[in-house]
């Protein structure tokens, strides 16, 4: 393997350890003396949610509305 995470084995593209950076469109083209054929597939990588921003402190008076915000990166 030589430390490569992505390699081709015959007609198969093998990801030994999928990373978020592997997400994207992958295309393959086969050609011979009779012509060519192409196809593509979209790879979407799932990952656990991560909180990237949150309201740290809110001061409100009794009876007033309070707004708390949270931003999340997830799929």
C-alpha positions, 0 to 999 in steps of 0.5 A: 500500500505504501501509505496511500489512502486512495488507490485503484485496484483494477476497476475499483477505487479503494479508500482505505480511510475516508476523510472529509477532504475526499468528498466530491465528484469522481469520474471515470472514463473507459476508452478503446478503439470503438469509442469512449464512455464516461460516468461519475459519482458524488461521494458525500462523507458523513461526520459527527456534529461539531458545535462551531459557535454558541451564545456564551452569556445572555442577560435578560429581564424577567418576563422578556424573551431570550435568544440563544444561538448555536451554530453546528457543522454536521452531516 
